């Protein structure tokens, strides 16, 4: 299935090709994506309505999150992710649980490597938990939250020492899901997101170095 201009631009933002503050020019996007300007214009309007883009004079730029918006986003993400883990502990199929376990084991090979690769693996892991919740409405809301996460210029995995700690947290989440313990899964995932937010704040404050 061919992706439309909206999804192509959204993916480019999510993958960091367009970063917060970058100006998006309709004609350049159309040429780069190989589509006409009309669907690009419609996609930009949609992304502006969703808060992914903002106006700077007559130009559209990729939005950025201030401290309060970041705190609000993490507050919502913490609860929704925790709920997804709780539901996954109840409803995940044996196959889904095995996939989660294999993700944790496979991601060990990424430790100490490219923070972007770790970030992509992290997204896959969380997406798998969302799907294992077997609640389509929750998955939709988490998709919106993760879309907004793309507006953060850096990943918390760039913080020194975060990757090993985060993978240990993933292991605890999967252990709880494997045991069918919804409350433990909920708490483990909430703790994981809370620590990621704390790491990001410490990086922004210059307390932790990035690599």
Residue, then its C-alpha position, 0 to 999 in steps of 0.5 A: x500500500x502506497x503511503x500518503x504525504x501525511x504519513x511520509x512527513x510524519x515518519x520523517x519527523x519521527x525518524x529525525x529527518x525533520x527536527x523541532x524548529x526545521x522549516x517545512x517548504x511545500x514545494x521542497x516536500x513535494x519534490x522530495x516525496x515525489x508527489x504533487x503539492x496539493x496532498x502535501x498542502x493538505x498534509x501540512x494543514x492536518x499536521x498543523x491542526x494536530x500540533x505537530x507543526x506550528x507557524x513562524x510568520x508565514x512559514x510552518x516549522x516542526x513544533x517543539x515541546x516546552x517544559x510544561x508540555x513535556x511534563x503533561x505528555x509524560x503524565x499521560x504516557x505514564x498512565x496509558x502505557x501502564x494500562x497497556x501493560x496491565x491489559x497485556x498481562x491479562x490478554x497477551x497470547x503466548x506468542x505475543x509474550x514470547x515475542x516480547x521476551x525475544x525483543x529483550x534478549x535481542x536488544x542486549x546486542x545494541x547496548x553501548x551502541x547507536x542511541x537511535x538504534x536503541x530508540x527504534x528498538x524501544x519503540x518496537x518493544x512498546x508498540x508490541x505491548x500496546x498491541x498485546x493489550x488487545x484494546x484498539x482504543x488504547x492503541x489509538x490513544x498511545x499512537x497519538x502520544x507517541x506521535x507527539x514524542x517525535x517532537x523531542x529533539x533527543x532520545x533519553x537513550x543518548x544519556x550515558x548509562x541509560x540503555x542498560x538500565x532501560x533494558x533491565x526495566x524492559x526485562x521486569x515488565x516482561x517478567x510481570x506480563x509472563x506471570x500474568x500479574x497485571x498490577x506488577x506489569x502496570x507498576x513496572x511500566x509506569x516506573x520505566x516511563x517515570x525514570x525515562x522522563x527523569x533522565x531526560x530532565x537531567x540531560x536538559x539540566x546538564x546533569x548527565x552527559x550524552x553520547 
